Amino acid sequence: MPKFYARRRLSILATLTGLIASVALFNSPSASAALPTPVSAATARTYLSSLTVATEVRTGYDRDLFPTWITISGTCNTREYVLKRDGSNVVVNSACTATSGSWYSPYDGATWTAASDLDIDHLVPLAEAWDSGARNWTTAQRQAFANDVTRPQLLAVTDNVNQSKSDQDPAEWMPSLTSYRCTYVRAWVQVKYYYGLSVDSAEKSALTSYLSGC
């Protein structure tokens, strides 16, 4: 129980400024404005040691069991809220649709100027959450998880990178931008800990390994 496709243009190689921003991670507003900062590596290691290790159970999963993109503020739904939060110089219309701006994707270091090139990633995927315990939650609890802008669970990233990640955990997929991996696993463990989700043995081993280098 919790504690509580767009047409692809050729990606331009990251500029020196983008590379510096990728190292600085979220300290720079031009990189990614306000993703909630994950817990420290030390805290993540403590959290990880307390997580239940269990075999994942996919039976009965349906994405519709996790209502997404609810209204967060004014006319802004979850996607629009995160696009505004994670972008630079974002302009929206009266419906809160982003009409211009710039977005830096921390998974691959790419910068985009069209919102259609971005997905809002559930850092701990919905299917992974289901496998790890969310199958026992109420619909209201799953909705809270799917739209959580308080924990480091939602962020704007390059759309096809998000699609390649799919529902994989850190034993199966990690961001190609190695400078972001420590942040990624800290966030992953924080979210799993907050929501009382389990980890499988391969996932725990991968998380332990990555955190040891943070």
N, C-alpha and C positions, 0 to 999 in steps of 0.2 A: 504494500500500500504506500503511495507516495507520501513523502514528507512535505510536504509542501509548506513548334520548334523552328526557334527562329532560324532564318537563313544565316548561314555562317560566312562571315567574311574571313579572309586569312588573318590570323592573329599576328599582330606586330610584336616583335621581340621586345622585351621589357627594356626601357631606357635605364640609364644609370640612376636617375631619380627613383624609378620604380624598384630597382634592386636595393637601394638604400632603404626605401620604405618597407620592403619585405623583411629586411633585417630588423628594422625598428618595430615591425608588426603594428600593433594598434596604438603606439605612442604618437604616431603621426596622423593628424586629421585627414591628410591627403590620401592615406593608405586605406583606412577603413574606420569610419568616424567613431562609433560608440558601441561596438560589440561589448557586452558585459565581460569584464576581465576575468579569466578563469582563476581558480585557486592556484596557489604556488605548487611547485613540483613536490615539495615536502608534504604539503597537505594532501595532494593527489595520491602520493604513495600511501599515506595513512588511510585515506578513503578506500583505495584499491584493496588494501589488506583486509578490509572489513566486508567487502562485497561477497555475496554468496556465489559460489562456482556451481553452475548447473548446465545441463544439456539444454540447448535451445529447442523450443517447441513452436513450429510454424502453423500447426493445425488451426484452421478457422480464420486465418488472417484475411482481412479485406481492408484496403486503404480507406474506404468509406466509413469504417468504424472510428476513424480519427478525423472529425470535422475540422477542416482547415480554412484559413483565410477569413476569420471572423473579424468584425469591426474592432479595431484597437483604440482609435482616437479620431473623433470627428467623422469625416467621410473615408478615413484611411483603414483599409483592411490590413491583415498581417503582412502580406507581401509588400504592399505600398509603404507601410510603416518601416519595414526593414530596408527597403530601397532608399528611403529618405535618410534613415539613420546611417547607412553604410556608405553612402555616396558623398561626393563633393560637389558643391554648387548645384544641388538638385532643385529643379523647378517643377512644380506640379500644377495641374489644372484644378478646377473646382471639384472634380471627382477624385482628386488625390492621385491621379495617374501621372507618373513622371514623364515630362515632355523633353527634358534635357538634364544633363549632369555628367558626372564621370565616376566610374566605379572601378576600384582595384580589387581583383580577386585574389585572396591570400592563398588559395590552393595551388595556383599556377603562376602567379605574378603578372597576369595579363590585366590591361586596363581597357575599359569599354566606355563608349559614350552613348550607347543605346540600351535602355532598360530591357529590351527584348532579348539581348544577348546574355541576360543573367537569370539564373534560377535562385530561389531562396532554399538553401539546403537545410534539411534537418540534420544537424551534425550527428546525433544518434538517430539513425533512420527509423521511420515509423514501424517498418517490418521488424527491425532489430529490437525495438522496444517491445513489440508484441511477443517476439520469441523469448524475451528476457523477463516477462512478467506482466506487461500491459494487457495481455489477454484476460487478466483477472480484474481489470479496472472497470469502472463505470464509463459510460460514454462521456460524461462531463469531465472525468479525469483525463481521458484520452484527448479531449478537445483542449484542455489546459496544456497538456504536453505538446500538442501539435502547433500551438500558437504562443509558446513561451518566449517572450521577449525580455524576460528578467534574467534567466540563466543564459550562459553562452551556448545556446542550442540552435539558433537561427542566424544565418548570414548569407549575404549575396555573393554568389560565385559564378564563374563561367558556366553557362548552361550545359555544354556537352561534357565538361569535367564532372559536374554533378550527376549527369546521367551515367557516366562511366563508373562512378562510385556506387550508384544504385543503393543496395541495402547492405553493403559489405562493412565488416567491422575492421579495426586496425590490424588484425592478423591477416587480412585479405587485401586491404587498400589503405594507402596513406597519401597525403598531398605530395605532388611532385616537388613542390618548393620545400626543400629540406629545412630551411630556417623557420618554417611554420609548424613543423611536426611536434615540437615540444608543447606549443600552445594548444594544438589540436588534441593531443592525448590528455593534457590537463583538463581541458573542457569536457572531453568524453567521460572521464572518470567523475568529474563533478556532477554532470547530468545524471549519470547512472546512480551515483550515490544519493543525490537529492530525491530521485524518484524510486529508490529502493529496487532498482533493476539488477538482475544477476549478470554474470559474465560467464562465458564458457572457458574451458581450460586454455585453448589456443589464444583466445582474446586476452586473457589475463597474462599469459606469458609474453605476448607482444607488448602489452601496455607496460609491464614490468621492465622489459628491455628498453623501451623508448624513454620511460621516466628515469631510468638509471643514468641516462645521458643528459638529463635536463639540469 
